[in-house]
Amino acid sequence: ARMKMLGFEEEHVKVVFDIVAAVLHLGNLKFSMTESKRGQFVDVVKVEDPRLLRHVAKLLGLNPRVLEKAFVFRNIKIAMEAHSLPLKFQEVLEVRDATAKYLYGKLFDFLVLRINQWLSSGEEDNFVGVLDIFGFEVFPTNSFEQFCINFANEKLQFLFNENVFMSELDEYAREGIDFTGVQFTNNKGCLNLIEHKKNGIIAMMAEEASLPRGTDSSLVMKMHLKFAGNGYYENVKKNKEKFIIHHYAGPVAYTVDRFLEKDNDFLSIDVTEALQATDDPALHHVLFDAAPGRAQGGNRPQKRGRSPRRNRAHKRNDSSFARRQMTVASQFRFALGSLMVKLQAAQHHYVRCLKPNSKKIANVYESTVVLPQIRNAGLVEAIRLRKMGFPYRLLFDGFVRRYFSLRTDTGLLNRLKNAEPKVQCKALMENIWPEVSCKDPSLDAKASWRLGRTKIFMTARLQLVLQQTWKASIIKRVVKLQMFARGNRARKKYKKTIASLKRGRRAAQNNDLGEVASVLDGIADTRLEELKPGFVSDLRSLRAYLEREKAVVDVLNEAFGSGSKRAVQEALARADRLQRDFDDRQPSAKLRDTVAAAHSILAGLERKEREERELRELRAREEREEREQRERELREREERLAAEKAKERLEAEEAKKERLEAARRRAEEERKRAEREAAEAEAGRRRRREAK
């Protein structure tokens, strides 16, 4: 959704994610050597995971076989015939890495181009740009990456120096100051050492890469010979693989290991042709049509028949092709030059960011962490540059107000009261110059300060001496003011001490807790504890006693209100403990009255408690008698009920016996009747048989 807001179409959004995924998968793509039938390894490389290769090819819209062949073979023409030669294992890895860099670089160019097109209104060229750079880098081992970063910082420092120099010249011109003889230095020599088109380190790296047997060691040996007399270059004799460049922030030792390999970033023409065969029109547009390569170079395809490593082993005779084959350092130099053109046409505002500590916590300052940042950020160089010429300048009024206290002529103020500020400034400087020159005889009146139209310009040395003289004068006056202030404060403190002593004595006589506390709370502003330590100790003891007595009285009053015997007893116990702890002090009348009232209340509570206990016992006896009477009546009622139930059971049993007897008689009669009926039936059957 965010990309669509920036004007990206749906197909371009998909291409962006496809390229990012392809670059990530290329990093995981691994190769291995194949084995011949005779059991020996041949110089042929194959992909270990074909599925991963197919996935990369699918993301890029390519044929997997074509992509694999572009990675592990190179096509050359000999006598108009095409031949495919296998690449070495290390060459295959370089082709893979170069492909990933090419894809990422083209994607980056495309994103920047589309975002800039969306942001551009097409009407004005005015813009606000932010250049964010990490800063100077110095590590135990510095390689090609640090070389490029420090080169960029050196270039930006040169621009900063130029801006400071021009601003200084503009300031001198506005004030009408003659700046002949004022010299400003810069780091142009260091930049020439690095970026000179013919004799610079970058040019030598490109030349060494084009030689048949160019190596990092041969490069550094040629650099030692070429820059033997250059003050910005130093040969490390103990290590043949190192050289030192004296940057503005200090010397940096670079290790040339893999310098040429990192500087050469050429893409195989076979990979380029394979990418051009993509069936995704949007991806083809991003890679080949949308944005040109960066800084005239980018990852340029190689000339057919050259592998990334063998590319350095063959010298180019084709001048047009040599111009196209631009190394990484050369690309970086051109891009930096383009950036400098934009920066020189803009108005600059510098923001220096410093990290106070390496622990990322607040309120911790580590000088060992901050000092290298100050040096690497170019602040030391900026301060050194500003100290050249007349770095300190003040308006005439400001100079007079600040340094008028240094005058030796006391009537100078009255004579110059109505004069122009420039006249006042000049007269004041001439008046104090003998004292200043005595402290530093090396100061020259003509070369140390000059008057402009609105300001006075001073050298750093003169400013330092003036500041030291002014500071000494201020200290002398401050000491005198402190003497009067301390005397006045001591007198006020002594008077306050006497008043506190009198108040404390009255409070002790009256046992006034509030007054005693007031005296003790204000004792820090007096000398009472220093002069009368025993009296102060007695006051503190009295305060403790009065506070506890007040607490006891408050507890007794609370006990009175609660009406609880236990609370009154505990309050009286606290009063007894108070008297035991302070047996040398007499209780106040208020405490005595409160304790007496507590005893009276306690006696009343005890009497009331006895009456309540007797009443409870009487009620308990009556309740017991009533309960016994109810129990007797209950037992009698239960006995009557038991007798009635027994009688009812007997009557029920007799009735049951009668019912059983009647039932037995009926059953007997029924049996006899049944027997008679059976006999009669049997007799009838005999008669019928006899009749037959």
ROSEDO-697836 format. One line per 2 residues: number of its first residue (from 1); their letters; for each residue y, z negated, x negated of C-alpha. Coordinates in steps of 0.05 Angstrom, whole numbers. Layout:
# residues N
NUM	A	Y/Z/X  ...
***
This chain:
# residues 692
1	AR	0/0/0  48/-17/-57
3	MK	34/50/-91  47/87/-26
5	ML	115/52/-21  131/83/-90
7	GF	116/153/-65  44/161/-88
9	EE	1/204/-44  -69/183/-22
11	EH	-104/231/-69  -62/207/-128
13	VK	-78/134/-113  -152/152/-115
15	VV	-144/189/-181  -109/129/-212
17	FD	-167/83/-195  -218/136/-216
19	IV	-186/144/-285  -181/69/-296
21	AA	-254/60/-277  -275/118/-322
23	VL	-237/88/-381  -272/21/-370
25	HL	-341/53/-365  -328/95/-427
27	GN	-319/31/-465  -390/11/-444
29	LK	-420/78/-460  -469/71/-519
31	FS	-505/122/-562  -567/121/-605
33	MT	-601/167/-656  -660/211/-636
35	ES	-726/215/-674  -759/280/-695
37	KR	-832/295/-687  -844/280/-761
39	GQ	-820/209/-752  -753/219/-788
41	FV	-684/209/-759  -643/272/-751
43	DV	-568/276/-745  -570/282/-668
45	VK	-541/230/-621  -559/218/-549
47	VE	-532/174/-493  -571/109/-484
49	DP	-555/102/-409  -552/170/-374
51	RL	-536/136/-308  -472/108/-337
53	LR	-453/177/-364  -466/208/-295
55	HV	-422/155/-263  -365/172/-312
57	AK	-374/246/-298  -373/234/-223
59	LL	-308/195/-229  -276/252/-269
61	GL	-307/308/-226  -346/336/-285
63	NP	-417/362/-299  -454/306/-335
65	RV	-489/355/-382  -424/388/-402
67	LE	-391/320/-415  -451/296/-456
69	KA	-450/360/-497  -376/352/-510
71	FV	-388/282/-536  -447/296/-584
73	FR	-436/369/-605  -379/411/-631
75	NI	-373/486/-619  -353/531/-677
77	KI	-348/606/-685  -378/641/-745
79	AM	-372/716/-749  -353/719/-675
81	EA	-416/679/-657  -413/611/-624
83	HS	-454/555/-653  -464/483/-631
85	LP	-470/431/-687  -489/359/-674
87	LK	-437/307/-691  -452/246/-733
89	FQ	-460/178/-700  -391/152/-722
91	EV	-358/218/-702  -388/212/-632
93	LE	-358/142/-625  -291/169/-647
95	VR	-294/225/-595  -311/174/-541
97	DA	-253/128/-561  -205/186/-566
99	TA	-225/209/-496  -212/140/-467
101	KY	-144/137/-502  -126/207/-477
103	LY	-144/190/-405  -106/124/-408
105	GK	-45/156/-441  -41/212/-390
107	LF	-48/163/-333  8/121/-362
109	DF	53/182/-369  38/202/-297
111	LV	54/133/-269  120/128/-308
113	LR	140/198/-286  126/186/-212
115	IN	160/118/-211  221/146/-246
117	QW	224/204/-196  221/155/-139
119	LS	275/109/-169  321/167/-188
121	SG	374/183/-136  391/249/-169
123	EE	466/236/-165  483/189/-223
125	DN	454/177/-292  478/105/-295
127	FV	422/55/-300  405/-15/-323
129	GV	347/-17/-372  309/-76/-401
131	LD	276/-68/-469  223/-122/-477
133	IF	193/-127/-547  151/-183/-575
135	GF	187/-187/-641  169/-186/-715
137	EV	96/-199/-731  68/-231/-794
139	FP	-6/-249/-795  -54/-268/-851
141	TN	-80/-197/-846  -30/-143/-824
143	SF	-55/-74/-807  -30/-9/-776
145	EQ	-10/-43/-710  35/-93/-745
147	FC	65/-36/-787  86/1/-724
149	IN	113/-62/-689  153/-84/-750
151	FA	179/-13/-758  205/-16/-686
153	NE	237/-84/-699  268/-58/-763
155	KL	298/0/-723  325/-46/-669
157	QF	354/-92/-722  390/-33/-753
159	LF	420/-18/-685  441/-90/-677
161	NE	473/-90/-746  511/-26/-729
163	NV	536/-57/-665  559/-120/-701
165	FM	592/-79/-755  629/-35/-705
167	SE	651/-95/-663  679/-128/-726
169	LD	717/-65/-745  745/-59/-674
171	EY	767/-131/-676  802/-121/-743
173	AR	836/-57/-718  862/-92/-654
175	EG	891/-149/-695  920/-104/-749
177	ID	878/-136/-805  868/-98/-870
179	FT	793/-97/-879  791/-58/-944
181	GV	744/-93/-992  702/-122/-934
183	QF	631/-97/-941  574/-100/-891
185	TN	502/-88/-912  446/-61/-869
187	NK	371/-46/-873  378/30/-879
189	GC	339/29/-944  279/-3/-911
191	LN	281/48/-855  284/106/-904
193	LI	224/77/-940  184/80/-875
195	EH	210/140/-836  239/190/-886
197	KK	216/259/-864  191/279/-932
199	NG	186/217/-976  172/162/-925
201	II	108/123/-914  95/157/-847
203	AM	102/226/-878  56/207/-935
205	MA	4/182/-885  6/248/-848
207	EE	1/287/-913  -57/245/-938
209	AS	-95/255/-872  -90/331/-882
211	LP	-121/330/-951  -195/346/-961
213	RG	-211/279/-992  -155/236/-967
215	TD	-172/162/-962  -136/96/-952
217	SS	-145/79/-1026  -114/145/-1049
219	LV	-57/135/-1000  -39/66/-1027
221	MK	-44/90/-1100  5/147/-1085
223	MH	51/99/-1051  51/53/-1112
225	LK	71/111/-1156  122/140/-1106
227	FA	159/75/-1091  153/40/-1158
229	GN	229/34/-1164  244/20/-1091
231	GY	270/-51/-1079  240/-53/-1009
233	YE	170/-38/-1034  124/-81/-1076
235	NV	57/-68/-1107  3/-122/-1098
237	KK	-31/-118/-1165  -86/-168/-1148
239	NK	-108/-128/-1087  -110/-52/-1091
241	EK	-117/-47/-1015  -49/-80/-1001
243	FI	24/-64/-1007  87/-105/-988
245	IH	148/-82/-950  211/-126/-954
247	HY	235/-126/-882  298/-159/-857
249	AG	256/-219/-834  220/-225/-901
251	PV	164/-193/-940  101/-171/-904
253	AY	35/-153/-939  -2/-96/-904
255	TV	-76/-80/-913  -89/-5/-914
257	DR	-160/-11/-889  -170/41/-833
259	FL	-96/61/-836  -112/135/-835
261	EK	-166/127/-782  -119/91/-735
263	DN	-62/139/-750  -104/200/-729
265	DF	-116/203/-654  -136/275/-640
267	LS	-178/296/-580  -235/344/-590
269	ID	-222/414/-560  -292/411/-530
271	VT	-273/348/-491  -208/380/-470
273	EA	-244/442/-443  -294/397/-407
275	LQ	-237/357/-374  -202/422/-354
277	AT	-265/442/-316  -258/383/-268
279	DD	-268/400/-194  -215/349/-173
281	PA	-148/385/-167  -109/319/-165
283	LH	-142/294/-229  -129/361/-263
285	HV	-56/355/-243  -50/285/-273
287	LF	-84/304/-339  -53/372/-352
289	DA	5/388/-306  42/324/-285
291	AP	71/296/-349  77/324/-419
293	GR	48/286/-479  88/229/-505
295	AQ	139/243/-560  117/314/-572
297	GG	48/290/-593  5/249/-547
299	NR	-69/257/-559  -67/330/-578
301	PQ	-132/370/-576  -161/390/-643
303	KR	-170/459/-668  -239/484/-650
305	GR	-291/470/-702  -260/405/-728
307	SP	-290/337/-714  -244/276/-713
309	RR	-266/254/-782  -274/324/-812
311	NR	-206/340/-784  -177/300/-842
313	AH	-222/335/-891  -193/405/-882
315	KR	-123/425/-898  -85/464/-845
317	ND	-53/530/-867  -28/545/-797
319	SS	43/516/-796  49/520/-721
321	FA	-16/482/-712  6/430/-763
323	RR	69/417/-723  26/405/-661
325	QM	-22/359/-698  22/297/-697
327	TV	-6/229/-720  2/165/-682
329	AS	56/139/-730  94/205/-723
331	QF	90/200/-647  115/129/-652
333	RF	172/151/-697  194/206/-649
335	AL	189/160/-589  229/107/-625
337	GS	282/158/-644  288/179/-571
339	LM	295/106/-551  350/96/-604
341	VK	389/154/-575  388/121/-506
343	LQ	405/52/-534  464/79/-575
345	AA	494/110/-512  487/44/-473
347	QH	524/-22/-472  481/-75/-504
349	HY	467/-147/-484  417/-185/-526
351	VR	372/-242/-501  334/-280/-555
353	CL	274/-320/-528  247/-377/-570
355	KP	184/-417/-558  198/-491/-576
357	NS	126/-510/-588  56/-483/-590
359	KK	28/-534/-540  66/-506/-479
361	IA	92/-575/-459  163/-597/-442
363	NV	210/-638/-486  173/-622/-551
365	YE	208/-586/-608  169/-562/-669
367	ST	213/-535/-725  153/-502/-759
369	VV	144/-460/-696  217/-445/-681
371	LP	240/-427/-752  194/-367/-760
373	QI	215/-342/-691  289/-347/-711
375	RN	275/-309/-775  231/-256/-741
377	AG	280/-246/-684  334/-225/-733
379	LV	380/-284/-719  383/-304/-792
381	EA	402/-232/-810  454/-232/-754
383	IR	486/-296/-780  486/-269/-851
385	LR	521/-206/-826  572/-244/-786
387	KM	590/-287/-848  614/-225/-885
389	GF	689/-213/-881  727/-261/-836
391	PY	674/-288/-788  717/-345/-761
393	RL	778/-330/-720  821/-373/-674
395	LF	881/-360/-630  945/-386/-660
397	DG	953/-440/-607  881/-462/-616
399	FV	888/-467/-692  952/-508/-686
401	RR	921/-555/-635  859/-566/-676
403	YF	886/-575/-746  956/-602/-733
405	SL	931/-671/-751  921/-648/-823
407	RT	995/-635/-836  1028/-672/-894
409	DT	1099/-660/-869  1112/-707/-811
411	GL	1175/-670/-789  1139/-603/-783
413	LN	1128/-611/-708  1202/-621/-693
415	RL	1224/-562/-735  1173/-513/-705
417	KN	1177/-539/-634  1209/-475/-607
419	AE	1180/-425/-657  1130/-370/-641
421	PK	1055/-388/-645  1045/-342/-704
423	VQ	1102/-376/-742  1074/-444/-726
425	CK	1004/-423/-748  1030/-394/-814
427	AL	1073/-455/-829  1016/-503/-814
429	ME	967/-465/-859  1017/-463/-916
431	NI	1030/-538/-907  956/-558/-910
433	WP	935/-506/-962  948/-550/-1023
435	EV	901/-604/-997  848/-552/-978
437	SC	852/-515/-1044  844/-581/-1082
439	KD	777/-593/-1048  752/-523/-1067
441	PS	790/-490/-1125  751/-425/-1115
443	LD	790/-410/-1051  842/-355/-1057
445	AK	900/-358/-1009  905/-282/-1002
447	AS	830/-269/-993  811/-331/-953
449	WR	855/-321/-891  897/-269/-857
451	LG	942/-268/-795  931/-218/-740
453	RT	971/-204/-678  942/-261/-637
455	KI	891/-295/-683  882/-324/-752
457	FM	821/-298/-790  785/-342/-841
459	TA	727/-335/-888  665/-377/-879
461	RL	681/-418/-940  752/-435/-917
463	QL	726/-453/-848  676/-501/-879
465	VL	728/-536/-922  777/-540/-863
467	QQ	723/-569/-818  703/-620/-870
469	TW	776/-641/-881  788/-644/-806
471	KA	725/-685/-796  745/-735/-850
473	SI	815/-742/-819  785/-752/-750
475	IK	737/-805/-776  795/-843/-809
477	RV	834/-843/-744  773/-860/-702
479	VK	758/-920/-747  829/-945/-736
481	LQ	823/-936/-661  756/-972/-662
483	MF	788/-1030/-699  841/-1040/-644
485	AR	790/-1028/-588  741/-1079/-617
487	GN	795/-1131/-627  819/-1123/-555
489	RA	747/-1126/-529  733/-1190/-570
491	RK	795/-1225/-542  775/-1207/-471
493	KY	705/-1230/-484  729/-1298/-511
495	KK	773/-1310/-450  715/-1292/-405
497	TI	670/-1340/-444  717/-1399/-433
499	AS	722/-1383/-358  647/-1379/-352
501	LK	638/-1446/-387  685/-1480/-338
503	RG	651/-1448/-278  583/-1468/-304
505	RR	602/-1541/-312  630/-1544/-241
507	AA	568/-1511/-214  522/-1560/-250
509	QN	561/-1620/-222  558/-1593/-151
511	ND	486/-1565/-156  514/-1499/-130
513	LG	458/-1448/-137  502/-1388/-122
515	EV	554/-1406/-174  501/-1422/-227
517	AS	467/-1354/-214  534/-1318/-219
519	VL	550/-1351/-286  481/-1334/-315
521	DG	483/-1262/-289  549/-1249/-325
523	IA	529/-1284/-389  515/-1218/-425
525	DT	589/-1201/-423  608/-1267/-456
527	RL	593/-1306/-520  571/-1367/-481
529	EE	498/-1363/-503  520/-1355/-576
531	LK	569/-1414/-574  535/-1461/-525
533	PG	460/-1447/-527  441/-1517/-502
535	FV	488/-1512/-443  460/-1444/-424
537	SD	389/-1472/-428  408/-1529/-382
539	LR	439/-1480/-333  376/-1438/-332
541	SL	333/-1501/-321  381/-1522/-265
543	RA	377/-1453/-235  301/-1455/-235
545	YL	301/-1524/-202  353/-1505/-149
547	ER	315/-1441/-133  250/-1479/-124
549	EK	285/-1533/-83  315/-1480/-38
551	AV	246/-1448/-30  216/-1516/-12
553	VD	271/-1528/40  259/-1459/69
555	VL	184/-1472/73  195/-1539/107
557	NE	242/-1507/158  190/-1453/172
559	AF	137/-1507/181  183/-1543/231
561	GS	188/-1479/271  114/-1465/270
563	GS	95/-1534/296  32/-1533/252
565	KR	9/-1598/221  -24/-1560/164
567	AV	39/-1521/149  80/-1585/146
569	QE	29/-1618/101  29/-1558/53
571	AL	106/-1557/52  107/-1632/36
573	AR	56/-1620/-20  102/-1567/-50
575	AD	159/-1618/-47  116/-1668/-84
577	RL	98/-1617/-137  172/-1601/-146
579	QR	187/-1674/-159  130/-1680/-208
581	DF	152/-1617/-246  225/-1639/-248
583	DD	217/-1715/-251  282/-1721/-291
585	RQ	324/-1693/-233  344/-1727/-169
587	PS	331/-1688/-105  391/-1666/-66
589	AK	410/-1700/0  389/-1638/37
591	LR	319/-1640/7  312/-1715/21
593	DT	334/-1707/94  288/-1648/103
595	VA	229/-1686/73  243/-1747/118
597	AA	247/-1702/178  181/-1671/157
599	HS	147/-1739/153  174/-1757/222
601	IL	150/-1691/251  83/-1701/216
603	AG	75/-1770/248  92/-1742/316
605	LE	43/-1685/306  -12/-1734/286
607	RK	3/-1778/348  2/-1718/392
609	ER	-63/-1696/359  -95/-1764/374
611	EE	-74/-1761/447  -101/-1692/453
613	RE	-166/-1713/420  -175/-1772/469
615	LR	-159/-1727/528  -210/-1677/503
617	EL	-263/-1732/497  -249/-1757/568
619	RA	-254/-1687/595  -317/-1676/557
621	RE	-349/-1740/586  -331/-1721/657
623	ER	-357/-1651/646  -422/-1680/618
625	EE	-432/-1726/680  -418/-1668/727
627	RE	-467/-1625/689  -522/-1679/693
629	QR	-509/-1687/769  -515/-1611/778
631	ER	-579/-1611/737  -611/-1667/781
633	EL	-593/-1630/845  -621/-1567/815
635	RE	-687/-1600/797  -694/-1630/868
637	RE	-680/-1562/899  -732/-1530/853
639	ER	-784/-1583/872  -773/-1571/946
641	LA	-778/-1497/936  -842/-1506/895
643	AE	-874/-1549/951  -855/-1499/1005
645	KA	-884/-1442/962  -949/-1481/952
647	KE	-956/-1493/1027  -943/-1420/1041
649	RL	-997/-1401/990  -1049/-1447/1024
651	EA	-1032/-1419/1092  -1037/-1349/1065
653	EE	-1105/-1363/1033  -1133/-1392/1099
655	AK	-1108/-1332/1138  -1139/-1287/1087
657	KE	-1206/-1323/1093  -1204/-1317/1169
659	RL	-1189/-1243/1163  -1247/-1234/1115
661	EA	-1296/-1272/1161  -1275/-1231/1221
663	AR	-1284/-1168/1181  -1354/-1191/1160
665	RR	-1374/-1205/1232  -1349/-1137/1254
667	AE	-1388/-1104/1198  -1452/-1141/1217
669	EE	-1444/-1121/1289  -1433/-1049/1269
671	RK	-1496/-1051/1225  -1538/-1078/1281
673	RA	-1512/-1026/1330  -1527/-972/1280
675	ER	-1598/-997/1271  -1608/-998/1347
677	EA	-1582/-928/1353  -1628/-905/1297
679	AE	-1689/-939/1330  -1672/-907/1396
681	AE	-1665/-839/1364  -1731/-847/1328
683	AG	-1766/-868/1394  -1737/-807/1429
685	RR	-1764/-761/1374  -1834/-791/1381
687	RR	-1834/-782/1455  -1814/-709/1447
689	RE	-1870/-697/1397  -1920/-731/1442
691	AK	-1896/-691/1501  -1908/-627/1463
***
